[in-house]
Amino acid sequence: MAVPFADLQLQYQNIKAEIDAAIAAVIRDNAFIRGPFVDAFEHDFAKAASVKHCVSCANGTDALYLAMAALKVRSGDEVITTAHSWISTSAMITHAGATVKFCDTDGVTFTIDPAAIEAAITPRTVGIIPVHLYGQPADMDAIMAIANKHALWVIEDCAQAHLARYKGQMVGTFGAAATYSFYPGKNLGAMGDAGALVTNDAALAEHMMRLARHGGLVKHQHEIEGVNSRLDGMQAAILSAKLPHLAAWTEARQRAAAIYDAGLNQIEGVSVPQVAPGRDHVYHLYTIRHPRRDALAAHLNANGVQTAINYPTALPLLQAYARFGHTAEQFPHACRDQNSILSLPIFAEITSAQQDSVIRLLREFA
Ligand SMILES: *Cc1c(COP(=O)(O)O)cnc(C)c1O
């Protein structure tokens, strides 16, 4: 049985009438840039994310840049982040003008190790960007305690963690600001690029808005030099049409993860994802570890099951960071995981027959 890694076409077919109507309304109203559809999505997403302010922008990468620019990151500053993420997280630290300081993961949850953060702090450190990787919250109590002790800001990268909770509290509400991506494959995805910043700080929200819109909120009044990072009306309307389904989609992902957990955890060689106590995982990705990862992936792919590696190289070892001269020994968990992780197909609409076939192939491989 063919099992795609995700099935955006099926999701669209299930809510086609709502999506088509949303797109038609934007065209009818000529509301392509800013306008009522963008305002409505910002309002609705702020509510869904349990925050006071949502500032939409062009994508999740821009959101990280804009958050740091709004927090006035400067050259000479150091910002701490995880060795295991998508490159946006670290690249935007550099583009905001600061120096990236990588920390290893905790060896269990794929999220940043708070003990490593403490060790990486210097007098130049200004902030920490934890990533709720794969949809599991990072250890926010420990991270916020360190941040408060050293007067550092925290920006949560929530690109993979829409609606995830840590000890009952929504991710994205712990730090000064948080960033979201609505890349099509994310748990809430647009039909193109889209992103947002969220915060409970009104002044910070206004500053982020200014930065994202050419430095001013009123046409031709540029108070500062900003950038053009707008969410377009079409994407906003599509996201508003999808948002009411997000909670049910998230539960469906969690049910699918439970089926994988039960089917895979007795299979020789397979380590299923470990969820730390108090953390609600939203399974943007269902990532196992396997000592013969490449052979396993080839077996699955040859039998019609798509897989992915998120990500094949730990950030510090990418060519982009060769200037730091990092070695694998400095990031033992992240660098061990890069050779053993394998993401299996997961999406809200995955069927139990599809999951059974994935599980059967893994058992067969063992
Ligand atoms: C997707 C992603 C981003 C970037 O989002 P884009 O919308 O693709 O720019 C940033 N951080 C993480 C962890 C991501 O998964």
Ligand as a Chemical Component Dictionary entry (heavy atoms), coordinates in Angstrom:
data_LIG
# 
_chem_comp.id                   LIG 
_chem_comp.type                 NON-POLYMER 
_chem_comp.pdbx_formal_charge   0 
_chem_comp.three_letter_code    LIG 
# 
loop_
_chem_comp_atom.comp_id 
_chem_comp_atom.atom_id 
_chem_comp_atom.alt_atom_id 
_chem_comp_atom.type_symbol 
_chem_comp_atom.charge 
_chem_comp_atom.model_Cartn_x 
_chem_comp_atom.model_Cartn_y 
_chem_comp_atom.model_Cartn_z 
_chem_comp_atom.pdbx_ordinal 
LIG C1 C1 C 0 9.307  25.517 9.147  1  
LIG C2 C2 C 0 10.235 26.013 10.190 2  
LIG C3 C3 C 0 10.722 27.331 10.220 3  
LIG C4 C4 C 0 10.592 28.267 9.049  4  
LIG O1 O1 O 0 9.337  28.494 8.594  5  
LIG P1 P1 P 0 9.102  28.965 7.066  6  
LIG O2 O2 O 0 7.662  29.355 7.094  7  
LIG O3 O3 O 0 9.366  27.785 6.202  8  
LIG O4 O4 O 0 9.992  30.100 6.803  9  
LIG C5 C5 C 0 11.453 27.750 11.307 10 
LIG N1 N1 N 0 11.733 26.925 12.316 11 
LIG C6 C6 C 0 11.319 25.637 12.327 12 
LIG C7 C7 C 0 11.660 24.771 13.485 13 
LIG C8 C8 C 0 10.578 25.133 11.256 14 
LIG O5 O5 O 0 10.179 23.857 11.271 15 
# 
loop_
_chem_comp_bond.comp_id 
_chem_comp_bond.atom_id_1 
_chem_comp_bond.atom_id_2 
_chem_comp_bond.value_order 
_chem_comp_bond.pdbx_ordinal 
LIG C1 C2 SING 1  
LIG C2 C3 SING 2  
LIG C2 C8 DOUB 3  
LIG C3 C4 SING 4  
LIG C3 C5 DOUB 5  
LIG C4 O1 SING 6  
LIG O1 P1 SING 7  
LIG P1 O2 DOUB 8  
LIG P1 O3 SING 9  
LIG P1 O4 SING 10 
LIG C5 N1 SING 11 
LIG N1 C6 DOUB 12 
LIG C6 C7 SING 13 
LIG C6 C8 SING 14 
LIG C8 O5 SING 15 
# 
